[in-house]
Amino acid sequence: MKSVNEGSQTLLAEMLVSSFDKKFDKFSADPSYSYTASIYNVSQTLRKANEKAYTPKLVSIGPLHHDEPQLQGMEAFKLRFTHKFLTRFGIGLHTIAKFAAKEESFVRGCYEGTVELAPKQLAEVIVLDGIFIVELFLENYFIQLRDKFEIIFDTDSWMFNDLMHDMLLLENQLPIRIMESLLNFVDLSFLNEGTMVSIYDLAHKFFKNIGNTSKLALTARCNQARHFVEFLLFLHAPREKHAAEPKMQLASKKFEYTRSVGELVKAGVVLRRGEDRCLFEVSFDKDKGVLTIPKLTVNESTETFFRNLIAFEHLGYYGYFSKNITSYVMLMDRFVNTSGDVRLLVKHGIIENKFDKPARSRKVADLFNNLHEGVLTEVNDFYFTGLCGDLNEYKKSRCDQWKASWFRWRMKLRGKWVGWKVTLRRDYFSNPWSSLSVSAAIVLLFLTVVQTVCSILQVVPVQFIANTLVVHTK
């Protein structure tokens, strides 16, 4: 009986070895095996905070959203842009087809998980999506290349805003290597007075209104980006001298900082807009009590921009960059608790608020208060640990704590009053008749109060005299 069991176990082991050998052979034979994934599916933890911030509205780039019905309308745009690109620069379709076939396995390996598209479909995506981006960037950079009535570049249109949103999404990326190679097929020197432009130059101009892009110069690190989300991450990263500085090692502790800019001002801190273009050049002079924060423009793309950079920081598995963008968003969340905090930052030129009215300050506050939901808050991952420690310690007396609490309560009450005013204006003063009826009710209430007071004054003296006489009689 024992020998039978041993024989069965041996057979099972051999079958298992054979099965794994076949799997490993198949895995190693896949050309994409040698490439490292850099384009990820956003986790459900992050996605549930705001599904729209990770989902394309207008155009699919790459294979992950390629077959979604609501995005098929832009396929005609891609085809038109591809035809313009090939015709203008005299590139043969056979040349582009050979290029796409060669790059198919590389592109497949750049995505986390399995790409469901067949090789022919993925090769078509490489051609159409890759050339669409190159032609889009070229026409954005060289205005003379545009058709006279090209609507896609109207920056005030919903189409341009939706396109910009889609280009910022982590799941909606194609490896930059594809666009870089396609750009090498053409000679642009005649358009740029003999100076060549790279795909990174084109991207820098296209994303100029995103974050602080227009204020930041390209760095050598930007040229190492594998897709445009990583490009924007590298562009906005701290300078290398600061990124290399060791952070405070406070293991097993949570990041704790609760003082808003309003509370800091109440405690004697002076706010100042930093002239530096890097978002991470936030500093605090303990001797002078001056908090310096670089300027940030907040618009409709800001949430999508930050959310997808944060997602990439938390889904990257290689550890060559820290969670710096996450740290910046967490810091701004602590600085901004109410609309009053936003108005303070706007007043000092630290935030340029481009949201539409009404409640534009409230929109900025909500933006920063919700951005980092579901992300880590460990001290070791936090870029501004030292800064927050200094701010926490500044003038932390009982008096200052009481003043800060009072200021926080007053700001919240002011925020509620703004909401009440909006409600009154909408529900009770939206037209002359409702205004008249409310005014009449207020007058009637006032007269009722006056009548009540007069009645009391008539009764009180009589009772007072009667009581006095009784006392004297006794």
C-alpha positions in Angstrom: 0.0 0.0 0.0 2.9 2.3 0.9 4.6 1.7 -2.5 1.4 2.5 -4.3 1.1 5.9 -2.5 4.7 6.7 -3.2 4.2 5.8 -6.9 1.2 8.1 -7.1 3.0 10.9 -5.5 6.0 10.5 -7.8 3.7 10.5 -10.9 1.9 13.7 -9.6 5.2 15.4 -9.1 6.4 14.6 -12.6 3.1 15.8 -14.1 3.5 19.1 -12.1 7.1 19.5 -13.3 6.0 18.9 -16.9 3.1 21.4 -16.6 5.4 24.1 -15.2 8.0 23.5 -17.9 5.4 24.0 -20.6 4.2 27.2 -18.9 7.7 28.6 -18.5 8.6 27.7 -22.1 5.5 29.5 -23.4 6.1 32.5 -21.1 9.8 32.9 -22.2 8.8 32.5 -25.8 6.5 35.5 -25.6 8.5 38.5 -27.0 6.8 40.9 -24.6 8.4 38.9 -21.7 11.6 41.0 -21.9 9.8 44.3 -21.5 8.8 45.9 -18.3 5.2 47.1 -17.8 4.8 50.8 -17.1 1.1 51.4 -18.1 -1.2 50.2 -15.4 -4.9 49.6 -14.6 -6.0 52.0 -11.9 -6.9 50.2 -8.7 -10.5 50.1 -7.6 -9.5 51.8 -4.3 -8.4 54.9 -6.1 -11.1 54.7 -8.9 -14.1 54.6 -6.5 -13.2 58.1 -5.3 -13.9 59.6 -8.8 -14.4 57.2 -11.6 -14.5 60.0 -14.2 -11.0 61.1 -13.4 -9.6 57.9 -14.8 -11.9 57.2 -17.7 -11.6 58.6 -21.2 -14.4 60.8 -22.5 -13.6 61.3 -26.1 -10.7 59.3 -27.5 -8.9 56.0 -26.7 -5.1 55.9 -26.8 -3.6 52.5 -26.6 -5.4 49.1 -26.2 -7.0 49.3 -22.8 -10.1 51.3 -23.8 -9.9 50.7 -27.6 -13.2 48.9 -28.0 -15.4 51.1 -25.9 -18.4 52.2 -28.0 -18.6 55.8 -26.7 -15.0 56.4 -28.0 -15.5 55.2 -31.6 -16.4 58.6 -33.0 -12.8 59.7 -32.8 -11.6 56.9 -35.0 -12.5 58.9 -38.1 -10.3 61.8 -36.7 -7.4 59.4 -36.2 -7.8 58.2 -39.8 -7.9 61.7 -41.2 -4.8 62.8 -39.1 -2.9 59.6 -40.2 -3.7 60.4 -43.9 -2.5 64.0 -43.5 0.7 62.9 -41.8 1.6 60.3 -44.4 0.7 62.5 -47.4 2.4 65.7 -46.1 5.7 64.0 -45.3 5.7 61.5 -48.2 5.8 58.4 -46.0 4.8 55.1 -47.5 2.1 53.0 -45.9 4.2 49.9 -46.3 7.0 51.6 -44.3 4.7 52.4 -41.4 3.1 48.9 -41.5 6.6 47.3 -41.2 7.4 49.6 -38.2 4.1 48.8 -36.4 4.7 45.0 -36.9 8.2 45.3 -35.5 7.0 47.2 -32.4 3.9 45.2 -31.7 5.5 42.8 -29.1 7.2 45.7 -27.4 4.0 47.7 -27.0 2.1 44.6 -25.7 4.7 44.2 -23.0 4.3 47.8 -21.8 0.9 47.1 -20.3 0.2 45.5 -17.0 -1.7 42.2 -17.4 -2.9 40.7 -20.7 -3.7 42.9 -23.8 -6.7 41.3 -25.3 -6.2 42.6 -28.9 -4.8 40.3 -31.6 -1.5 41.3 -33.1 -3.1 42.8 -36.2 -5.5 44.9 -34.1 -2.7 46.1 -31.8 -0.5 47.0 -34.8 -3.4 49.1 -36.1 -3.6 50.9 -32.8 0.1 51.6 -32.9 -0.3 53.2 -36.4 -3.5 55.2 -35.8 -3.0 56.3 -32.2 0.7 56.9 -32.6 0.3 59.1 -35.7 -2.7 60.8 -34.2 -0.6 62.0 -31.2 2.3 63.0 -33.4 0.1 65.0 -35.8 -1.8 66.5 -32.9 1.4 67.7 -31.3 2.9 69.0 -34.6 -0.2 71.0 -35.4 -0.3 72.4 -31.9 3.4 73.4 -32.2 3.4 74.6 -35.8 0.1 76.4 -36.4 0.8 76.6 -40.1 0.2 72.9 -40.4 -3.4 73.1 -39.3 -6.4 73.0 -41.6 -8.2 76.4 -41.7 -11.3 75.2 -39.7 -9.7 72.6 -37.4 -12.0 72.6 -34.4 -9.9 70.3 -32.2 -7.6 73.2 -31.2 -10.3 75.6 -30.0 -9.2 75.8 -26.3 -12.7 77.0 -25.2 -14.5 74.1 -26.7 -15.7 70.9 -24.9 -13.8 68.9 -27.5 -10.4 70.3 -26.6 -11.1 70.0 -22.8 -12.2 66.4 -23.2 -9.2 65.6 -25.3 -6.8 67.1 -22.8 -8.5 65.1 -20.0 -8.0 61.9 -22.0 -4.4 62.6 -22.7 -3.7 62.8 -18.9 -5.1 59.4 -18.1 -2.8 56.6 -16.9 -4.8 53.9 -18.6 -5.0 55.9 -21.9 -1.3 55.9 -22.8 0.9 54.7 -25.6 4.7 54.3 -25.0 6.6 57.5 -26.0 9.0 55.4 -27.9 6.4 54.9 -30.6 5.8 58.6 -31.1 9.5 59.3 -30.9 10.2 56.8 -33.7 7.3 58.1 -35.9 8.7 61.6 -35.5 12.1 60.3 -36.8 10.4 59.5 -40.2 10.0 63.2 -40.9 12.3 66.3 -41.4 11.0 69.3 -39.5 14.0 71.5 -39.9 12.3 73.6 -42.6 9.5 74.4 -40.2 11.7 75.4 -37.3 14.5 77.4 -38.9 16.8 74.5 -39.0 16.3 73.6 -35.3 15.1 70.1 -34.6 12.4 69.5 -32.1 11.9 66.3 -30.1 8.7 64.6 -29.0 9.4 65.9 -25.5 9.5 69.5 -26.8 6.2 68.9 -28.5 4.7 67.4 -25.4 6.0 70.3 -23.2 4.0 72.8 -25.3 0.9 70.7 -25.6 0.6 70.2 -21.8 1.6 73.9 -21.1 -1.6 74.6 -19.1 -1.4 71.5 -17.0 0.0 72.0 -13.5 3.1 74.2 -13.6 4.3 72.8 -17.0 4.6 76.2 -18.7 7.0 77.4 -16.0 9.2 74.4 -15.8 12.1 73.6 -18.1 12.7 70.2 -19.6 15.3 68.1 -17.8 17.4 65.1 -18.8 15.1 63.0 -16.7 12.1 64.0 -18.8 13.7 62.4 -21.8 13.7 59.0 -19.9 9.9 59.1 -19.5 8.1 56.0 -21.0 4.7 57.7 -21.4 3.2 61.1 -20.9 2.0 60.6 -17.3 5.5 59.7 -16.4 6.7 62.7 -18.4 4.6 65.1 -16.4 5.7 63.4 -13.1 9.4 63.8 -14.0 8.8 67.4 -15.1 7.1 68.4 -11.8 9.4 66.3 -9.6 11.6 68.0 -6.9 15.0 69.1 -8.0 17.6 66.3 -7.7 19.5 68.0 -4.9 16.3 68.0 -2.8 15.0 64.6 -3.9 18.3 63.1 -2.7 18.1 64.5 0.8 17.3 61.9 3.4 13.9 62.1 4.9 13.1 61.8 8.6 12.9 58.2 9.6 9.9 57.9 11.9 8.9 54.3 11.4 5.4 53.1 12.4 4.1 56.6 12.9 1.3 58.3 10.8 1.7 61.7 9.2 0.1 64.2 11.4 -0.5 67.8 10.6 -3.7 69.7 11.0 -3.1 73.5 10.8 -4.7 75.3 7.9 -3.2 78.4 6.4 -6.0 80.4 8.1 -4.9 79.0 11.5 -1.3 79.6 10.7 -2.0 83.3 9.8 -3.9 83.6 13.1 -0.9 82.2 14.9 1.3 84.9 13.4 2.7 83.1 10.3 3.1 85.3 7.2 2.2 83.9 3.8 4.3 84.6 0.8 4.2 83.5 -2.8 7.4 81.8 -3.8 9.1 82.9 -7.0 10.4 79.4 -7.6 8.6 77.4 -10.3 8.9 74.0 -8.7 5.9 73.1 -6.6 8.1 71.4 -4.0 10.0 74.6 -3.0 7.7 75.1 0.0 9.8 76.6 2.9 9.3 78.0 6.3 11.6 80.5 8.0 11.2 79.8 11.7 13.0 83.0 12.7 10.8 85.3 10.6 7.7 83.2 10.7 7.4 83.3 6.9 5.8 80.4 5.0 6.7 80.5 1.2 4.6 78.5 -1.2 5.0 78.5 -5.0 2.1 79.5 -7.2 -0.3 76.9 -8.6 -2.9 77.5 -11.2 -6.1 75.5 -10.5 -8.5 74.7 -13.4 -10.8 72.0 -14.8 -7.8 69.7 -15.6 -6.2 69.9 -12.2 -8.0 67.0 -10.5 -7.4 64.6 -13.5 -3.7 65.7 -13.6 -3.1 65.0 -9.9 -5.2 61.9 -9.6 -3.4 60.1 -12.4 0.0 61.1 -11.2 -0.9 59.8 -7.7 -2.2 56.6 -9.2 1.1 56.1 -11.2 3.2 56.8 -8.0 1.3 54.1 -6.1 1.2 51.5 -8.9 4.9 51.9 -10.0 6.9 48.9 -8.7 10.5 50.1 -9.1 11.2 52.5 -6.3 13.2 55.0 -8.4 10.8 57.8 -7.5 9.1 58.5 -4.2 5.5 59.5 -3.6 6.2 63.2 -4.0 3.1 64.3 -5.8 1.0 62.5 -3.2 3.0 64.4 -0.6 2.3 67.7 -2.2 -1.5 67.0 -2.5 -1.6 65.9 1.2 0.2 69.1 2.2 -2.3 71.3 0.3 -5.2 69.3 1.8 -3.9 70.3 5.3 -3.4 73.9 4.3 -6.9 74.2 2.8 -9.9 73.3 5.0 -12.4 75.9 4.0 -13.2 78.4 1.3 -11.6 81.1 3.6 -8.3 79.2 3.3 -8.6 79.3 -0.5 -9.3 83.0 -0.5 -6.2 83.6 1.7 -4.1 81.7 -0.8 -5.6 83.5 -3.7 -5.1 86.9 -2.0 -1.4 86.2 -1.6 -1.1 85.0 -5.2 -0.3 81.4 -4.2 -3.3 80.0 -6.0 -4.7 81.2 -9.3 -8.3 80.1 -9.3 -9.7 79.5 -12.8 -12.8 77.7 -11.8 -16.1 79.3 -12.9 -18.4 80.9 -10.4 -20.4 80.3 -8.2 -18.6 78.8 -5.2 -15.3 78.8 -7.0 -13.3 78.9 -3.7 -15.4 76.0 -2.3 -14.5 74.0 -5.5 -10.8 74.4 -4.8 -11.2 73.4 -1.2 -13.2 70.3 -2.1 -10.6 69.4 -4.8 -7.7 69.2 -2.4 -9.8 67.7 0.5 -10.7 64.7 -1.7 -7.7 64.1 -3.9 -5.7 61.7 -1.7 -8.4 59.4 -0.6 -7.2 55.8 -0.4 -3.5 56.6 -0.5 -0.8 56.0 2.1 0.0 58.6 4.8 3.1 57.0 6.3 5.7 59.5 7.4 8.5 57.7 5.5 6.6 58.4 2.2 6.0 62.0 3.0 8.2 64.6 1.4 7.4 67.5 3.7 7.8 65.9 7.1 10.4 68.4 8.3 8.4 71.4 7.1 5.3 70.2 8.9 7.2 69.5 12.1 8.5 73.1 12.1 5.0 74.5 11.4 3.4 72.3 14.1 5.9 73.7 16.7 5.6 77.3 15.7 4.0 79.4 18.5 2.2 76.4 19.8 1.1 78.0 23.1 -2.4 77.6 24.7 -3.4 81.0 23.6 -2.4 80.3 20.0 -4.2 77.0 20.1 -7.4 78.7 21.3 -7.1 81.4 18.6 -6.6 78.8 15.9 -9.6 76.8 17.1 -11.7 80.0 17.2 -10.5 81.0 13.7 -11.4 77.5 12.4 -14.9 77.7 13.9 -15.4 81.2 12.5 -14.3 80.1 9.0 -16.7 77.2 9.1 -19.6 79.5 10.2 -18.7 81.9 7.4 -18.8 79.0 4.9 -22.3 78.1 6.2 -23.4 81.7 5.9 -22.4 81.8 2.3 -24.5 78.7 1.7 -27.4 80.3 3.5 -27.2 83.4 1.4 -27.2 81.3 -1.8 -30.3 79.5 -0.6 -32.1 82.7 0.4 -31.3 84.3 -2.9 -32.4 81.3 -4.9 -35.6 80.4 -2.9 -36.9 83.7 -1.5 -35.4 86.5 -3.5 -35.4 85.1 -7.1 -38.2 87.4 -8.3 -39.9 90.6 -7.1 -43.1 88.9 -5.8 -41.2 86.4 -3.6 -39.0 89.3 -2.3 -42.2 91.4 -1.5 -43.8 88.5 0.4 -40.7 87.8 2.5 -40.4 91.6 3.3 -44.0 91.7 4.4 -43.5 88.7 6.6 -40.5 90.3 8.3 -42.5 93.5 8.9 -45.4 91.6 10.3 -43.0 89.7 12.6 -41.5 93.0 13.8 -44.9 94.5 14.6 -45.9 91.4 16.5 -42.8 91.6 18.7 -43.4 95.4 19.3 -47.0 94.7 20.3 -45.9 91.9 22.7 -43.3 94.2 24.4 -45.9 97.0 24.8 -48.4 94.6 26.4 -45.7 93.5 28.9 -44.8 97.1 29.8 -48.5 97.9 30.5 -48.9 95.0 32.9 -45.5 95.0 34.8 -45.9 98.5 36.5 -49.4 97.7 38.0 -48.2 94.4 39.5 -45.1 96.1 40.8 -47.2 98.9 42.7 -49.6 96.3 44.1 -46.7 94.2 45.5 -45.1 97.3 47.0 -48.4 98.3 48.9 -48.7 94.8 50.2 -45.2 94.9 51.7 -45.8 98.3 53.3 -49.1 97.2 54.9 -47.3 94.3 56.5 
